[in-house]
Amino acid sequence: MDIKIQESLPIEVAELAKSGALMVDVREQLEWDAGHIAGSVHLPMSELPNRLNELPDADSTVFICRVGIRSLAAAEAFAAEGRSGCINLAGGLQGWVEASLPFDGTVV
């Protein structure tokens, strides 16, 4: 089955976040500790296969990583479980910071 994941620009994701989208950061612990988007939840990619069921259903679930590659894989895995509303943050956190959106810390 070919799964199509919506790719959204940082400014679009910021609006989704304001509307209550579930924001899931799939970077590893050291990356998360260095900084993350306020209100996002942490689910490291290395733990994703065993923890996907922990994520609640939401109209929109945005997956986040540094540049958008791991988050795309996470969104595809989530969608493969039959979940809808899966979105990848295009450009990742680097794009988010470049768009001057709120971020506390450093992207590593």
NUPA-201614 format. One line per 10 residues: number of its first residue (from 1); their letters; for each residue x, y negated, z of N, C-alpha, C. Coordinates in Angstrom, 2 decimals, always signed. Atoms other than C-alpha are relative to their C-alpha. Layout:
// residues N
NUM = A = X:Y:Z:X:Y:Z:X:Y:Z | ...;
***
This chain:
// residues 108
1 = MDIKIQESLP = +0.85:+1.18:+0.00:+0.00:+0.00:+0.00:+0.89:-1.24:+0.00 | -0.75:+1.24:+0.10:+1.36:-3.40:-1.02:-0.67:-1.05:+0.88 | +0.56:+0.95:-0.95:+0.84:-5.84:+1.83:+0.50:-1.40:-0.34 | -0.34:+1.39:+0.28:+0.75:-9.56:+1.03:-0.12:-0.79:+1.30 | -0.02:+0.82:-1.21:+1.72:-11.84:+3.89:+0.00:-1.46:-0.40 | +0.02:+1.44:+0.27:+0.85:-15.52:+3.86:+1.28:-0.63:+0.54 | -1.17:+0.77:-0.42:+3.93:-17.74:+4.00:-0.46:-1.44:+0.20 | +0.43:+1.36:-0.27:+3.25:-21.10:+5.64:+1.19:-0.86:+0.39 | -1.06:+0.96:-0.31:+5.48:-24.15:+5.85:-0.09:-0.42:+1.47 | +0.00:+0.40:-1.41:+6.50:-25.45:+9.28:-1.12:-0.98:+0.37;
11 = IEVAELAKSG = +1.04:+0.98:-0.33:+4.08:-28.40:+9.16:-1.38:+0.67:+0.05 | +1.26:-0.75:-0.01:+1.22:-26.00:+8.35:-0.11:+0.86:+1.26 | -0.02:-0.85:-1.20:+2.23:-23.68:+11.19:-0.22:-0.85:+1.25 | +0.21:+0.89:-1.14:+2.35:-26.63:+13.60:-1.49:-0.29:+0.18 | +1.44:+0.23:-0.07:-1.30:-27.33:+12.75:-0.73:+1.26:+0.47 | +0.60:-1.26:-0.45:-2.19:-23.66:+13.18:+0.20:+0.18:+1.51 | -0.28:-0.13:-1.43:-0.52:-23.70:+16.60:-0.95:-0.87:+0.82 | +0.94:+0.89:-0.69:-2.66:-26.68:+17.62:-1.41:+0.58:+0.03 | +1.33:-0.60:+0.10:-5.71:-24.69:+16.54:-0.11:+1.33:+0.75 | +0.06:-1.20:-0.82:-4.81:-21.78:+18.81:+0.57:+1.26:-0.61;
21 = ALMVDVREQL = -0.62:-1.18:+0.59:-2.86:-19.46:+16.51:+0.96:+0.64:+1.01 | -0.96:-0.74:-0.82:-0.85:-16.77:+18.28:+1.36:-0.12:-0.67 | -1.35:+0.21:+0.54:+2.84:-17.63:+17.78:+0.91:+1.06:+0.62 | -0.81:-1.13:-0.47:+5.14:-14.58:+18.03:+1.43:-0.15:-0.51 | -1.43:+0.15:+0.32:+8.91:-15.09:+18.12:+0.65:+1.37:+0.10 | -0.57:-1.35:+0.03:+10.68:-11.88:+17.07:+1.52:+0.02:+0.11 | -1.46:+0.02:-0.17:+14.26:-13.02:+17.68:+0.38:+0.75:+1.27 | -0.47:-0.75:-1.16:+16.37:-11.20:+20.22:+0.15:-0.92:+1.22 | +0.04:+0.72:-1.27:+16.69:-12.25:+23.88:+0.95:-1.19:+0.04 | -0.95:+1.12:-0.04:+19.83:-14.40:+23.52:-0.46:-1.16:-0.86;
31 = EWDAGHIAGS = +0.51:+1.05:+0.87:+18.26:-16.31:+20.64:-1.18:-0.72:+0.66 | +1.17:+0.56:-0.70:+15.02:-16.82:+22.58:+0.45:-0.88:+1.16 | -0.48:+0.75:-1.15:+16.91:-17.97:+25.67:+0.61:-1.34:-0.41 | -0.62:+1.24:+0.48:+18.74:-20.61:+23.59:-1.05:-1.06:-0.33 | +1.07:+0.94:+0.31:+15.41:-22.17:+22.62:-1.11:+0.66:-0.77 | +1.15:-0.54:+0.72:+11.93:-21.51:+21.28:-1.12:-1.04:-0.04 | +1.15:+0.89:+0.11:+8.67:-23.17:+20.32:-0.87:+0.19:+1.24 | +0.86:-0.05:-1.18:+6.59:-24.04:+23.38:-1.30:+0.71:-0.35 | +1.25:-0.72:+0.19:+3.62:-21.72:+23.70:+0.13:+1.29:-0.79 | -0.18:-1.26:+0.74:+5.11:-18.92:+21.62:+0.26:+1.13:+0.98;
41 = VHLPMSELPN = -0.28:-1.18:-0.80:+5.35:-15.39:+22.95:+1.21:+0.72:-0.60 | -1.23:-0.67:+0.44:+8.51:-13.31:+22.75:-0.24:+1.49:-0.13 | +0.08:-1.43:+0.26:+8.45:-9.87:+21.17:+1.16:+0.35:-0.93 | -1.19:-0.24:+0.81:+11.97:-8.95:+20.01:-0.21:+1.05:-1.08 | +0.12:-0.92:+1.13:+12.21:-7.23:+16.65:+0.43:+1.41:+0.39 | -0.50:-1.31:-0.40:+14.17:-4.40:+18.28:-1.03:+0.80:+0.82 | +1.03:-0.65:-0.81:+11.14:-3.64:+20.50:-1.35:+0.07:-0.71 | +1.28:+0.15:+0.70:+8.43:-4.34:+17.93:-0.75:+1.31:-0.24 | +0.76:-1.21:+0.31:+7.56:-0.77:+16.85:-0.76:+0.57:+1.20 | +0.62:-0.57:-1.20:+6.76:+0.26:+20.43:-0.94:-0.95:+0.71;
51 = RLNELPDADS = +0.77:+0.99:-0.74:+5.03:-2.95:+21.45:-1.04:-0.75:-0.83 | +0.96:+0.71:+0.86:+2.86:-4.05:+18.50:-1.39:-0.06:+0.61 | +1.35:-0.05:-0.57:-0.27:-2.99:+20.36:-0.18:-0.97:+1.16 | +0.11:+0.98:-1.08:+0.51:-5.55:+23.08:-0.54:-1.34:-0.49 | +0.46:+1.28:+0.53:-0.40:-8.40:+20.75:-1.51:-0.01:-0.12 | +1.46:+0.06:+0.10:-4.01:-9.50:+21.06:-0.44:-0.33:-1.42 | +0.57:+0.42:+1.28:-6.26:-9.95:+18.05:-0.15:-1.51:+0.02 | +0.14:+1.45:+0.13:-6.26:-13.53:+16.82:-0.39:-0.29:-1.44 | +0.35:+0.38:+1.37:-7.66:-15.33:+13.79:+1.26:-0.17:-0.83 | -1.28:+0.19:+0.67:-4.07:-16.26:+12.90:+1.12:+0.40:+0.95;
61 = TVFICRVGIR = -1.18:-0.39:-0.77:-0.86:-14.63:+14.13:+1.21:-0.38:-0.84 | -1.17:+0.50:+0.71:+2.31:-16.45:+13.10:+1.24:+0.67:+0.57 | -1.25:-0.65:-0.40:+5.60:-14.54:+13.19:+1.16:-0.94:-0.32 | -1.07:+0.99:+0.03:+8.78:-16.53:+13.79:+1.34:+0.67:+0.23 | -1.40:-0.38:-0.28:+12.53:-15.89:+13.53:+0.88:-1.17:-0.44 | -0.91:+1.09:+0.32:+15.61:-17.93:+12.64:-0.21:-0.54:-1.41 | +0.13:+0.47:+1.39:+15.20:-18.05:+8.84:-1.21:+0.57:-0.74 | +1.22:-0.51:+0.62:+12.04:-16.05:+8.08:+0.07:+1.40:-0.55 | -0.13:-1.36:+0.53:+13.36:-12.60:+7.17:-0.54:+1.04:+0.98 | +0.50:-0.94:-1.01:+12.79:-10.67:+10.40:-1.49:-0.21:+0.25;
71 = SLAAAEAFAA = +1.41:+0.29:-0.26:+9.48:-12.43:+10.92:-0.89:+0.53:-1.12 | +0.78:-0.57:+1.11:+8.29:-11.36:+7.46:-0.17:+1.51:+0.20 | +0.09:-1.44:-0.26:+9.10:-7.73:+8.30:-0.96:+0.28:+1.15 | +0.91:-0.18:-1.14:+7.26:-8.10:+11.63:-1.45:-0.21:-0.43 | +1.36:+0.27:+0.49:+4.20:-9.61:+9.91:-0.50:+1.16:-0.85 | +0.38:-1.15:+0.82:+4.19:-6.74:+7.41:-0.35:+1.21:+0.87 | +0.27:-1.11:-0.91:+4.36:-4.19:+10.24:-1.34:-0.20:+0.71 | +1.25:+0.32:-0.68:+1.50:-5.93:+12.05:-1.18:+0.21:-0.94 | +1.06:-0.16:+1.00:-0.61:-6.03:+8.88:-0.22:+1.47:-0.34 | +0.10:-1.43:+0.30:+0.14:-2.35:+8.22:-0.82:+0.74:+1.06;
81 = EGRSGCINLA = +0.81:-0.58:-1.07:-1.59:-1.62:+11.54:-1.48:-0.38:-0.14 | +1.38:+0.38:+0.24:-4.78:-3.06:+10.05:-0.39:-1.35:+0.53 | +0.28:+1.32:-0.53:-4.48:-6.51:+11.57:-0.07:-1.02:-1.14 | +0.11:+1.05:+1.01:-5.52:-9.55:+9.55:+0.53:-1.31:+0.57 | -0.45:+1.32:-0.44:-4.44:-13.19:+9.70:+1.48:-0.08:+0.29 | -1.44:-0.01:-0.23:-0.71:-12.38:+9.60:+0.68:-1.06:-0.86 | -0.66:+1.12:+0.68:+1.44:-15.38:+8.68:+1.47:+0.00:+0.36 | -1.44:+0.13:-0.23:+5.19:-15.79:+8.29:+0.36:-1.48:-0.05 | -0.50:+1.37:+0.01:+6.85:-19.10:+9.20:+1.09:-0.10:-1.06 | -0.95:+0.15:+1.10:+8.56:-19.92:+5.89:+1.16:-0.89:+0.43;
91 = GGLQGWVEAS = -1.18:+0.77:-0.40:+12.11:-21.11:+6.52:+0.38:+0.19:+1.45 | -0.29:-0.30:-1.39:+11.95:-19.90:+10.10:+0.20:-1.23:+0.88 | -0.23:+1.10:-0.94:+13.03:-22.00:+13.04:+0.94:-1.05:-0.56 | -0.86:+1.00:+0.63:+15.71:-23.65:+10.94:-0.86:-1.02:-0.75 | +0.91:+0.90:+0.70:+12.96:-25.08:+8.74:-0.84:-0.82:+0.95 | +0.80:+0.69:-1.03:+10.91:-25.98:+11.82:+0.79:-1.20:+0.55 | -0.84:+1.07:-0.56:+13.79:-28.01:+13.30:+0.29:-1.06:-1.06 | -0.25:+0.96:+1.09:+14.61:-29.60:+9.91:-1.21:-0.87:-0.26 | +1.23:+0.78:+0.17:+10.97:-30.75:+9.75:-0.28:-0.90:+1.21 | +0.10:+0.83:-1.21:+11.53:-32.50:+13.13:-1.22:+0.33:+0.85;
101 = LPFDGTVV = +1.11:-0.44:-0.84:+8.85:-30.46:+14.85:+0.52:+0.33:+1.39 | -0.46:-0.18:-1.39:+8.98:-29.99:+18.66:+0.66:+1.36:+0.24 | -0.77:-1.21:-0.30:+11.60:-27.49:+19.75:+0.98:-0.34:+1.11 | -0.93:+0.21:-1.11:+13.45:-27.28:+23.04:+1.12:+1.01:-0.11 | -1.13:-0.90:+0.04:+16.93:-25.86:+22.80:+0.72:-0.05:-1.33 | -0.83:-0.12:+1.19:+19.14:-24.69:+19.97:-0.41:+1.25:-0.76 | +0.25:-1.17:+0.82:+18.52:-22.35:+17.06:+1.33:+0.71:-0.20 | -1.24:-0.78:+0.18:+21.17:-19.61:+17.17:-0.30:+1.23:-0.82;
***
